[in-house]
């Protein structure tokens, strides 16, 4: 299962990977801002959405 962290303002994917990491650990090295639009991001404002993807995955 892929885990993604996405900017709520511009939709830029900040992190995508198989490791479940806290938003704080991902955003801290980036000074808590989106690299694309520069919006300041608060780790406590992120929510988790679980989505089913169609297709075969090995």
N, CA, C, O and CB atoms as a CASP TS submission, in Angstrom:
PFRMAT TS
TARGET T0000
AUTHOR 0000-0000-0000
METHOD Language model
MODEL 1
PARENT N/A
ATOM      1  N   UNK     1       0.839  -1.170   0.000  1.00  0.00           N
ATOM      2  CA  UNK     1       0.000   0.000   0.000  1.00  0.00           C
ATOM      3  C   UNK     1       0.889   1.239   0.000  1.00  0.00           C
ATOM      4  O   UNK     1       1.861   1.310   0.753  1.00  0.00           O
ATOM      5  CB  UNK     1      -0.957  -0.006   1.212  1.00  0.00           C
ATOM      6  N   UNK     2       0.560   2.206  -0.836  1.00  0.00           N
ATOM      7  CA  UNK     2       1.325   3.441  -0.932  1.00  0.00           C
ATOM      8  C   UNK     2       0.734   4.491  -0.006  1.00  0.00           C
ATOM      9  O   UNK     2      -0.484   4.631   0.110  1.00  0.00           O
ATOM     10  CB  UNK     2       1.354   3.955  -2.381  1.00  0.00           C
ATOM     11  N   UNK     3       1.612   5.213   0.640  1.00  0.00           N
ATOM     12  CA  UNK     3       1.235   6.286   1.551  1.00  0.00           C
ATOM     13  C   UNK     3       1.658   7.599   0.903  1.00  0.00           C
ATOM     14  O   UNK     3       2.809   7.741   0.492  1.00  0.00           O
ATOM     15  CB  UNK     3       1.893   6.104   2.972  1.00  0.00           C
ATOM     16  N   UNK     4       0.742   8.557   0.809  1.00  0.00           N
ATOM     17  CA  UNK     4       1.055   9.841   0.185  1.00  0.00           C
ATOM     18  C   UNK     4       0.701  10.992   1.112  1.00  0.00           C
ATOM     19  O   UNK     4      -0.280  10.938   1.854  1.00  0.00           O
ATOM     20  CB  UNK     4       0.311   9.990  -1.145  1.00  0.00           C
ATOM     21  N   UNK     5       1.517  12.029   1.053  1.00  0.00           N
ATOM     22  CA  UNK     5       1.253  13.279   1.766  1.00  0.00           C
ATOM     23  C   UNK     5       1.153  14.347   0.688  1.00  0.00           C
ATOM     24  O   UNK     5       2.101  14.560  -0.069  1.00  0.00           O
ATOM     25  CB  UNK     5       2.386  13.618   2.845  1.00  0.00           C
ATOM     26  N   UNK     6      -0.011  15.032   0.614  1.00  0.00           N
ATOM     27  CA  UNK     6      -0.305  15.950  -0.478  1.00  0.00           C
ATOM     28  C   UNK     6      -0.613  17.340   0.075  1.00  0.00           C
ATOM     29  O   UNK     6      -1.307  17.468   1.084  1.00  0.00           O
ATOM     30  CB  UNK     6      -1.484  15.430  -1.325  1.00  0.00           C
ATOM     31  N   UNK     7      -0.103  18.376  -0.581  1.00  0.00           N
ATOM     32  CA  UNK     7      -0.389  19.758  -0.196  1.00  0.00           C
ATOM     33  C   UNK     7      -1.865  20.047  -0.442  1.00  0.00           C
ATOM     34  O   UNK     7      -2.382  19.782  -1.527  1.00  0.00           O
ATOM     35  CB  UNK     7       0.509  20.759  -0.983  1.00  0.00           C
ATOM     36  N   UNK     8      -2.536  20.588   0.563  1.00  0.00           N
ATOM     37  CA  UNK     8      -3.967  20.857   0.438  1.00  0.00           C
ATOM     38  C   UNK     8      -4.259  22.072  -0.442  1.00  0.00           C
ATOM     39  O   UNK     8      -5.387  22.233  -0.909  1.00  0.00           O
ATOM     40  CB  UNK     8      -4.572  21.066   1.811  1.00  0.00           C
ATOM     41  N   UNK     9      -3.279  22.914  -0.671  1.00  0.00           N
ATOM     42  CA  UNK     9      -3.508  24.113  -1.492  1.00  0.00           C
ATOM     43  C   UNK     9      -3.290  23.844  -2.981  1.00  0.00           C
ATOM     44  O   UNK     9      -4.153  24.167  -3.797  1.00  0.00           O
ATOM     45  CB  UNK     9      -2.587  25.243  -1.036  1.00  0.00           C
ATOM     46  N   UNK    10      -2.145  23.255  -3.345  1.00  0.00           N
ATOM     47  CA  UNK    10      -1.831  23.093  -4.767  1.00  0.00           C
ATOM     48  C   UNK    10      -1.934  21.648  -5.267  1.00  0.00           C
ATOM     49  O   UNK    10      -1.883  21.412  -6.475  1.00  0.00           O
ATOM     50  CB  UNK    10      -0.446  23.604  -5.029  1.00  0.00           C
ATOM     51  N   UNK    11      -2.080  20.677  -4.355  1.00  0.00           N
ATOM     52  CA  UNK    11      -2.209  19.281  -4.761  1.00  0.00           C
ATOM     53  C   UNK    11      -0.891  18.581  -5.035  1.00  0.00           C
ATOM     54  O   UNK    11      -0.884  17.429  -5.467  1.00  0.00           O
ATOM     55  CB  UNK    11      -3.052  19.201  -5.969  1.00  0.00           C
ATOM     56  N   UNK    12       0.226  19.256  -4.790  1.00  0.00           N
ATOM     57  CA  UNK    12       1.551  18.675  -5.011  1.00  0.00           C
ATOM     58  C   UNK    12       1.789  17.511  -4.050  1.00  0.00           C
ATOM     59  O   UNK    12       1.511  17.626  -2.856  1.00  0.00           O
ATOM     60  CB  UNK    12       2.650  19.747  -4.839  1.00  0.00           C
ATOM     61  N   UNK    13       2.304  16.387  -4.567  1.00  0.00           N
ATOM     62  CA  UNK    13       2.627  15.246  -3.719  1.00  0.00           C
ATOM     63  C   UNK    13       3.951  15.524  -3.025  1.00  0.00           C
ATOM     64  O   UNK    13       5.000  15.600  -3.666  1.00  0.00           O
ATOM     65  CB  UNK    13       2.692  13.924  -4.545  1.00  0.00           C
ATOM     66  N   UNK    14       3.889  15.675  -1.708  1.00  0.00           N
ATOM     67  CA  UNK    14       5.060  15.990  -0.905  1.00  0.00           C
ATOM     68  C   UNK    14       5.845  14.727  -0.590  1.00  0.00           C
ATOM     69  O   UNK    14       7.076  14.741  -0.562  1.00  0.00           O
ATOM     70  CB  UNK    14       4.652  16.700   0.387  1.00  0.00           C
ATOM     71  N   UNK    15       5.128  13.639  -0.355  1.00  0.00           N
ATOM     72  CA  UNK    15       5.770  12.353  -0.066  1.00  0.00           C
ATOM     73  C   UNK    15       4.909  11.240  -0.632  1.00  0.00           C
ATOM     74  O   UNK    15       3.682  11.289  -0.546  1.00  0.00           O
ATOM     75  CB  UNK    15       5.987  12.158   1.466  1.00  0.00           C
ATOM     76  N   UNK    16       5.552  10.238  -1.210  1.00  0.00           N
ATOM     77  CA  UNK    16       4.875   9.046  -1.688  1.00  0.00           C
ATOM     78  C   UNK    16       5.797   7.868  -1.460  1.00  0.00           C
ATOM     79  O   UNK    16       6.931   7.856  -1.939  1.00  0.00           O
ATOM     80  CB  UNK    16       4.478   9.174  -3.187  1.00  0.00           C
ATOM     81  N   UNK    17       5.310   6.874  -0.728  1.00  0.00           N
ATOM     82  CA  UNK    17       6.139   5.717  -0.449  1.00  0.00           C
ATOM     83  C   UNK    17       5.373   4.642   0.285  1.00  0.00           C
ATOM     84  O   UNK    17       4.189   4.802   0.584  1.00  0.00           O
ATOM     85  CB  UNK    17       7.345   6.121   0.348  1.00  0.00           C
ATOM     86  N   UNK    18       6.052   3.543   0.576  1.00  0.00           N
ATOM     87  CA  UNK    18       5.430   2.418   1.256  1.00  0.00           C
ATOM     88  C   UNK    18       5.583   2.498   2.771  1.00  0.00           C
ATOM     89  O   UNK    18       4.905   1.774   3.500  1.00  0.00           O
ATOM     90  CB  UNK    18       6.020   1.128   0.751  1.00  0.00           C
ATOM     91  N   UNK    19       6.472   3.376   3.252  1.00  0.00           N
ATOM     92  CA  UNK    19       6.691   3.525   4.685  1.00  0.00           C
ATOM     93  C   UNK    19       5.702   4.517   5.265  1.00  0.00           C
ATOM     94  O   UNK    19       5.595   5.649   4.794  1.00  0.00           O
ATOM     95  CB  UNK    19       8.127   3.972   4.972  1.00  0.00           C
ATOM     96  N   UNK    20       4.976   4.086   6.295  1.00  0.00           N
ATOM     97  CA  UNK    20       4.040   4.963   6.978  1.00  0.00           C
ATOM     98  C   UNK    20       4.853   5.850   7.915  1.00  0.00           C
ATOM     99  O   UNK    20       5.382   5.380   8.922  1.00  0.00           O
ATOM    100  CB  UNK    20       2.943   4.148   7.760  1.00  0.00           C
ATOM    101  N   UNK    21       4.948   7.129   7.577  1.00  0.00           N
ATOM    102  CA  UNK    21       5.719   8.099   8.364  1.00  0.00           C
ATOM    103  C   UNK    21       4.791   9.201   8.839  1.00  0.00           C
ATOM    104  O   UNK    21       3.783   9.493   8.195  1.00  0.00           O
ATOM    105  CB  UNK    21       6.896   8.693   7.536  1.00  0.00           C
ATOM    106  N   UNK    22       5.128   9.808   9.959  1.00  0.00           N
ATOM    107  CA  UNK    22       4.290  10.890  10.465  1.00  0.00           C
ATOM    108  C   UNK    22       4.486  12.139   9.601  1.00  0.00           C
ATOM    109  O   UNK    22       5.580  12.374   9.088  1.00  0.00           O
ATOM    110  CB  UNK    22       4.619  11.194  11.953  1.00  0.00           C
ATOM    111  N   UNK    23       3.424  12.941   9.441  1.00  0.00           N
ATOM    112  CA  UNK    23       3.556  14.186   8.681  1.00  0.00           C
ATOM    113  C   UNK    23       4.647  15.089   9.253  1.00  0.00           C
ATOM    114  O   UNK    23       5.320  15.794   8.501  1.00  0.00           O
ATOM    115  CB  UNK    23       2.227  14.932   8.661  1.00  0.00           C
ATOM    116  N   UNK    24       4.827  15.078  10.556  1.00  0.00           N
ATOM    117  CA  UNK    24       5.861  15.895  11.183  1.00  0.00           C
ATOM    118  C   UNK    24       7.258  15.488  10.701  1.00  0.00           C
ATOM    119  O   UNK    24       8.081  16.351  10.396  1.00  0.00           O
ATOM    120  CB  UNK    24       5.774  15.778  12.712  1.00  0.00           C
ATOM    121  N   UNK    25       7.531  14.185  10.629  1.00  0.00           N
ATOM    122  CA  UNK    25       8.838  13.694  10.169  1.00  0.00           C
ATOM    123  C   UNK    25       9.101  14.045   8.708  1.00  0.00           C
ATOM    124  O   UNK    25      10.248  14.265   8.318  1.00  0.00           O
ATOM    125  CB  UNK    25       8.926  12.184  10.357  1.00  0.00           C
ATOM    126  N   UNK    26       8.055  14.096   7.907  1.00  0.00           N
ATOM    127  CA  UNK    26       8.196  14.414   6.485  1.00  0.00           C
ATOM    128  C   UNK    26       8.380  15.914   6.272  1.00  0.00           C
ATOM    129  O   UNK    26       9.205  16.328   5.457  1.00  0.00           O
ATOM    130  CB  UNK    26       6.972  13.918   5.704  1.00  0.00           C
ATOM    131  N   UNK    27       7.618  16.728   6.996  1.00  0.00           N
ATOM    132  CA  UNK    27       7.616  18.174   6.778  1.00  0.00           C
ATOM    133  C   UNK    27       8.761  18.917   7.461  1.00  0.00           C
ATOM    134  O   UNK    27       9.160  19.984   6.993  1.00  0.00           O
ATOM    135  CB  UNK    27       6.326  18.738   7.250  1.00  0.00           C
ATOM    136  N   UNK    28       9.294  18.384   8.547  1.00  0.00           N
ATOM    137  CA  UNK    28      10.343  19.081   9.305  1.00  0.00           C
ATOM    138  C   UNK    28      11.562  19.441   8.447  1.00  0.00           C
ATOM    139  O   UNK    28      12.010  20.586   8.503  1.00  0.00           O
ATOM    140  CB  UNK    28      10.787  18.221  10.475  1.00  0.00           C
ATOM    141  N   UNK    29      12.116  18.514   7.657  1.00  0.00           N
ATOM    142  CA  UNK    29      13.275  18.877   6.822  1.00  0.00           C
ATOM    143  C   UNK    29      12.967  19.928   5.754  1.00  0.00           C
ATOM    144  O   UNK    29      13.880  20.553   5.214  1.00  0.00           O
ATOM    145  CB  UNK    29      13.816  17.643   6.151  1.00  0.00           C
ATOM    146  N   UNK    30      11.686  20.122   5.450  1.00  0.00           N
ATOM    147  CA  UNK    30      11.274  21.089   4.424  1.00  0.00           C
ATOM    148  C   UNK    30      10.780  22.383   5.065  1.00  0.00           C
ATOM    149  O   UNK    30      10.129  23.190   4.401  1.00  0.00           O
ATOM    150  CB  UNK    30      10.172  20.489   3.527  1.00  0.00           C
ATOM    151  N   UNK    31      11.079  22.589   6.339  1.00  0.00           N
ATOM    152  CA  UNK    31      10.656  23.787   7.082  1.00  0.00           C
ATOM    153  C   UNK    31       9.139  23.952   7.089  1.00  0.00           C
ATOM    154  O   UNK    31       8.625  25.071   7.105  1.00  0.00           O
ATOM    155  CB  UNK    31      11.302  25.033   6.481  1.00  0.00           C
ATOM    156  N   UNK    32       8.425  22.818   7.076  1.00  0.00           N
ATOM    157  CA  UNK    32       6.959  22.807   7.166  1.00  0.00           C
ATOM    158  C   UNK    32       6.292  23.622   6.062  1.00  0.00           C
ATOM    159  O   UNK    32       5.277  24.278   6.298  1.00  0.00           O
ATOM    160  CB  UNK    32       6.522  23.339   8.516  1.00  0.00           C
ATOM    161  N   UNK    33       6.861  23.582   4.856  1.00  0.00           N
ATOM    162  CA  UNK    33       6.232  24.284   3.743  1.00  0.00           C
ATOM    163  C   UNK    33       6.313  23.446   2.470  1.00  0.00           C
ATOM    164  O   UNK    33       7.208  22.616   2.310  1.00  0.00           O
ATOM    165  CB  UNK    33       6.896  25.654   3.525  1.00  0.00           C
ATOM    166  N   UNK    34       5.358  23.681   1.571  1.00  0.00           N
ATOM    167  CA  UNK    34       5.304  22.971   0.300  1.00  0.00           C
ATOM    168  C   UNK    34       6.423  23.492  -0.614  1.00  0.00           C
ATOM    169  O   UNK    34       6.623  24.700  -0.738  1.00  0.00           O
ATOM    170  CB  UNK    34       3.903  23.143  -0.374  1.00  0.00           C
ATOM    171  N   UNK    35       7.140  22.573  -1.245  1.00  0.00           N
ATOM    172  CA  UNK    35       8.226  22.970  -2.141  1.00  0.00           C
ATOM    173  C   UNK    35       7.708  23.651  -3.405  1.00  0.00           C
ATOM    174  O   UNK    35       8.419  24.454  -4.009  1.00  0.00           O
ATOM    175  CB  UNK    35       9.060  21.756  -2.517  1.00  0.00           C
ATOM    176  N   UNK    36       6.475  23.339  -3.813  1.00  0.00           N
ATOM    177  CA  UNK    36       5.944  23.878  -5.057  1.00  0.00           C
ATOM    178  C   UNK    36       5.334  25.270  -4.885  1.00  0.00           C
ATOM    179  O   UNK    36       5.666  26.190  -5.632  1.00  0.00           O
ATOM    180  CB  UNK    36       4.909  22.936  -5.617  1.00  0.00           C
ATOM    181  N   UNK    37       4.436  25.426  -3.895  1.00  0.00           N
ATOM    182  CA  UNK    37       3.724  26.704  -3.768  1.00  0.00           C
ATOM    183  C   UNK    37       4.164  27.538  -2.562  1.00  0.00           C
ATOM    184  O   UNK    37       3.788  28.705  -2.449  1.00  0.00           O
ATOM    185  CB  UNK    37       2.244  26.445  -3.674  1.00  0.00           C
ATOM    186  N   UNK    38       4.954  26.952  -1.662  1.00  0.00           N
ATOM    187  CA  UNK    38       5.474  27.692  -0.519  1.00  0.00           C
ATOM    188  C   UNK    38       4.516  27.829   0.655  1.00  0.00           C
ATOM    189  O   UNK    38       4.843  28.498   1.636  1.00  0.00           O
ATOM    190  CB  UNK    38       5.872  29.032  -0.958  1.00  0.00           C
ATOM    191  N   UNK    39       3.342  27.213   0.580  1.00  0.00           N
ATOM    192  CA  UNK    39       2.366  27.285   1.663  1.00  0.00           C
ATOM    193  C   UNK    39       2.918  26.642   2.929  1.00  0.00           C
ATOM    194  O   UNK    39       3.491  25.553   2.879  1.00  0.00           O
ATOM    195  CB  UNK    39       1.053  26.606   1.252  1.00  0.00           C
ATOM    196  N   UNK    40       2.746  27.314   4.057  1.00  0.00           N
ATOM    197  CA  UNK    40       3.138  26.737   5.348  1.00  0.00           C
ATOM    198  C   UNK    40       2.152  25.638   5.697  1.00  0.00           C
ATOM    199  O   UNK    40       0.940  25.834   5.611  1.00  0.00           O
ATOM    200  CB  UNK    40       3.185  27.824   6.474  1.00  0.00           C
ATOM    201  N   UNK    41       2.665  24.485   6.091  1.00  0.00           N
ATOM    202  CA  UNK    41       1.833  23.321   6.378  1.00  0.00           C
ATOM    203  C   UNK    41       1.952  22.931   7.843  1.00  0.00           C
ATOM    204  O   UNK    41       3.051  22.913   8.397  1.00  0.00           O
ATOM    205  CB  UNK    41       2.223  22.140   5.478  1.00  0.00           C
ATOM    206  N   UNK    42       0.836  22.623   8.462  1.00  0.00           N
ATOM    207  CA  UNK    42       0.785  22.224   9.858  1.00  0.00           C
ATOM    208  C   UNK    42       0.565  20.709   9.911  1.00  0.00           C
ATOM    209  O   UNK    42      -0.456  20.228   9.419  1.00  0.00           O
ATOM    210  CB  UNK    42      -0.345  22.995  10.629  1.00  0.00           C
ATOM    211  N   UNK    43       1.495  19.949  10.494  1.00  0.00           N
ATOM    212  CA  UNK    43       1.367  18.487  10.528  1.00  0.00           C
ATOM    213  C   UNK    43       0.072  17.999  11.176  1.00  0.00           C
ATOM    214  O   UNK    43      -0.425  16.933  10.812  1.00  0.00           O
ATOM    215  CB  UNK    43       2.537  17.897  11.263  1.00  0.00           C
ATOM    216  N   UNK    44      -0.477  18.740  12.110  1.00  0.00           N
ATOM    217  CA  UNK    44      -1.697  18.286  12.786  1.00  0.00           C
ATOM    218  C   UNK    44      -2.950  18.485  11.927  1.00  0.00           C
ATOM    219  O   UNK    44      -4.016  17.987  12.290  1.00  0.00           O
ATOM    220  CB  UNK    44      -1.862  19.025  14.106  1.00  0.00           C
ATOM    221  N   UNK    45      -2.853  19.191  10.809  1.00  0.00           N
ATOM    222  CA  UNK    45      -4.003  19.422   9.940  1.00  0.00           C
ATOM    223  C   UNK    45      -4.191  18.348   8.875  1.00  0.00           C
ATOM    224  O   UNK    45      -5.152  18.410   8.108  1.00  0.00           O
ATOM    225  CB  UNK    45      -3.867  20.752   9.277  1.00  0.00           C
ATOM    226  N   UNK    46      -3.300  17.370   8.811  1.00  0.00           N
ATOM    227  CA  UNK    46      -3.416  16.321   7.801  1.00  0.00           C
ATOM    228  C   UNK    46      -4.370  15.246   8.276  1.00  0.00           C
ATOM    229  O   UNK    46      -4.441  14.945   9.467  1.00  0.00           O
ATOM    230  CB  UNK    46      -2.043  15.713   7.481  1.00  0.00           C
ATOM    231  N   UNK    47      -5.115  14.659   7.322  1.00  0.00           N
ATOM    232  CA  UNK    47      -6.027  13.574   7.637  1.00  0.00           C
ATOM    233  C   UNK    47      -5.657  12.369   6.784  1.00  0.00           C
ATOM    234  O   UNK    47      -4.940  12.498   5.792  1.00  0.00           O
ATOM    235  CB  UNK    47      -7.505  13.995   7.404  1.00  0.00           C
ATOM    236  N   UNK    48      -6.145  11.212   7.170  1.00  0.00           N
ATOM    237  CA  UNK    48      -5.851   9.976   6.454  1.00  0.00           C
ATOM    238  C   UNK    48      -7.091   9.562   5.681  1.00  0.00           C
ATOM    239  O   UNK    48      -8.180   9.438   6.243  1.00  0.00           O
ATOM    240  CB  UNK    48      -5.398   8.847   7.430  1.00  0.00           C
ATOM    241  N   UNK    49      -6.909   9.350   4.378  1.00  0.00           N
ATOM    242  CA  UNK    49      -7.966   8.814   3.520  1.00  0.00           C
ATOM    243  C   UNK    49      -7.496   7.469   2.991  1.00  0.00           C
ATOM    244  O   UNK    49      -6.372   7.354   2.502  1.00  0.00           O
ATOM    245  CB  UNK    49      -8.314   9.797   2.344  1.00  0.00           C
ATOM    246  N   UNK    50      -8.344   6.451   3.084  1.00  0.00           N
ATOM    247  CA  UNK    50      -8.020   5.134   2.554  1.00  0.00           C
ATOM    248  C   UNK    50      -8.828   4.961   1.276  1.00  0.00           C
ATOM    249  O   UNK    50     -10.053   5.084   1.270  1.00  0.00           O
ATOM    250  CB  UNK    50      -8.326   3.990   3.597  1.00  0.00           C
ATOM    251  N   UNK    51      -8.106   4.669   0.183  1.00  0.00           N
ATOM    252  CA  UNK    51      -8.765   4.541  -1.115  1.00  0.00           C
ATOM    253  C   UNK    51      -8.431   3.201  -1.735  1.00  0.00           C
ATOM    254  O   UNK    51      -7.275   2.776  -1.719  1.00  0.00           O
ATOM    255  CB  UNK    51      -8.352   5.684  -2.056  1.00  0.00           C
ATOM    256  N   UNK    52      -9.435   2.531  -2.282  1.00  0.00           N
ATOM    257  CA  UNK    52      -9.227   1.269  -2.959  1.00  0.00           C
ATOM    258  C   UNK    52      -8.835   1.546  -4.400  1.00  0.00           C
ATOM    259  O   UNK    52      -9.496   2.313  -5.099  1.00  0.00           O
ATOM    260  CB  UNK    52     -10.490   0.383  -2.885  1.00  0.00           C
ATOM    261  N   UNK    53      -7.753   0.914  -4.837  1.00  0.00           N
ATOM    262  CA  UNK    53      -7.286   1.062  -6.218  1.00  0.00           C
ATOM    263  C   UNK    53      -7.608  -0.213  -6.978  1.00  0.00           C
ATOM    264  O   UNK    53      -7.412  -1.312  -6.460  1.00  0.00           O
ATOM    265  CB  UNK    53      -5.755   1.369  -6.272  1.00  0.00           C
ATOM    266  N   UNK    54      -8.093  -0.077  -8.186  1.00  0.00           N
ATOM    267  CA  UNK    54      -8.417  -1.229  -9.019  1.00  0.00           C
ATOM    268  C   UNK    54      -7.169  -1.723  -9.732  1.00  0.00           C
ATOM    269  O   UNK    54      -6.264  -0.941 -10.024  1.00  0.00           O
ATOM    270  CB  UNK    54      -9.515  -0.877 -10.037  1.00  0.00           C
ATOM    271  N   UNK    55      -7.120  -3.018 -10.013  1.00  0.00           N
ATOM    272  CA  UNK    55      -6.015  -3.572 -10.763  1.00  0.00           C
ATOM    273  C   UNK    55      -5.261  -4.609  -9.959  1.00  0.00           C
ATOM    274  O   UNK    55      -5.567  -4.859  -8.793  1.00  0.00           O
ATOM    275  CB  UNK    55      -5.081  -2.477 -11.199  1.00  0.00           C
ATOM    276  N   UNK    56      -4.260  -5.215 -10.605  1.00  0.00           N
ATOM    277  CA  UNK    56      -3.455  -6.240  -9.954  1.00  0.00           C
ATOM    278  C   UNK    56      -2.177  -5.609  -9.427  1.00  0.00           C
ATOM    279  O   UNK    56      -1.531  -4.809 -10.104  1.00  0.00           O
ATOM    280  CB  UNK    56      -3.135  -7.402 -10.928  1.00  0.00           C
ATOM    281  N   UNK    57      -1.837  -5.978  -8.234  1.00  0.00           N
ATOM    282  CA  UNK    57      -0.599  -5.504  -7.603  1.00  0.00           C
ATOM    283  C   UNK    57       0.132  -6.700  -7.054  1.00  0.00           C
ATOM    284  O   UNK    57      -0.463  -7.539  -6.376  1.00  0.00           O
ATOM    285  CB  UNK    57      -0.882  -4.460  -6.478  1.00  0.00           C
ATOM    286  N   UNK    58       1.405  -6.789  -7.336  1.00  0.00           N
ATOM    287  CA  UNK    58       2.195  -7.929  -6.868  1.00  0.00           C
ATOM    288  C   UNK    58       2.936  -7.598  -5.602  1.00  0.00           C
ATOM    289  O   UNK    58       3.653  -8.445  -5.067  1.00  0.00           O
ATOM    290  CB  UNK    58       3.174  -8.374  -7.931  1.00  0.00           C
TER
END
